[in-house]
C-alpha cells in the first residue's frame, strides 16, 4: 500500500501541474514510485489534487520504455503483478533532478 507522507504532501503542494514546464530533465523530482523486481518507475515532477481526492501527476516514467506523461496515484496504487505492488522510494534524496535519478540507475540518456 502506498503511504503519502506529510513531507510528500508539502512537495506536491509546491509543484503544481505545469509549474516546471520547459525544465525537462532538469526538473526536480518530488516523489518516486516503483515496482520491486520490475523496471517500472515513475519520477514525479508535478502534482495536483483532484476534486475526488486522487492525485494527478506529471513526470518521467518507465514501464516498457521511458516517456513523459500524466498518471494518477490511484492508477499506480491499483497495479499488481504476481502479488507485487507499487511502492514509494522514501530514500529519494531531496532536490534530485530527473537527470540525477537516471544517473543513479546507471543510465545516461
N, C-alpha and C positions, 0 to 999 in steps of 0.2 A: 504494500500500500504506500502511496506517495504521501509524505507528510510535508506540507509547506510551512516553513519556519517563519517567525516574525522578521528575521533579517531578510529572508527572501521576499516577503511582502513589501518591505521597505524598498528593496531593489526594484521590484515590479512597479511600485508607485513612482519611482524616479526615472523610469524608462518606458514611457507610454508609446503606443504604436506610432510609427513614423518619426519618432524623436531622434533616431540615429540614421535617418535616410541619407544615403550617399557615403556613409563611412565604410561600408563593405567589411572587408576582413579586419579593419582597424576598430570596428565596433566592440565595445566592452560586452563580455558575456555575463549575464546576470543570473543564469542558472544553467545547469547541465543535467539532462536526463539521459539514462542509458539502460539497455537491457543486457544484463550479465550474460556472458558466454556467446554473445552475438556481436555483430558490428554496428548495431543500431545505436545511434546517439543523436541527441537534439541539443544544440547550443543556442540558448535563448538570448536574444539581444534586445527585444522589446516585448512589453506585456500590457494587457488591458483587461480589467474585469468586465465580464458581460452582465447584462441585466439578470440572467438566471443564476449568477454566482460563479459560473465557469470562468476560466481564464483563456483568452486567445493570445497566442504568442507569435512572434516572427523570429526567425533565426536560421542558422545553417544546420542542416540535418543530413544524416546518413542512414538509409535503410539498405538500398541496393547500390546507390551512388550518392555523392554529395550534391546538395542543391539548397537554394534559399527558398523559404516558404513559410506559410502560416499553418499553425496546428493548435489544437486546444489541449488543455490539461486533461479533460475527460477522455479525449482520444488516446492519449498516452497511457492514462490510468487503466483503460479497458484492454490494452494489449496483453496477450498471454500466449506464450509459446511453450508447450510441454511443461506447464507449471511455472515457467519463468515470467516474471512481470517486470515492468519498468521500475527503475529506482532513481533517486536523486543523488548526485555526487555532492555530498555535504563537505567534501575536502577541496572543492574548487577554489583556488586562490583568488582573492578579491582583486579586481582590476585587470584580469586577463582579457586579452582581445581574442577574437576568433582565430587570428594567426597564431597567437601564443598557444591556444588549445590544440590546434592542428600540429604544431611542432612537438607538443608533449605526447602526441600519438605517434611520434617518429614519422611524421608525414609532412612533406613540403608540397604546397600546392603548386 
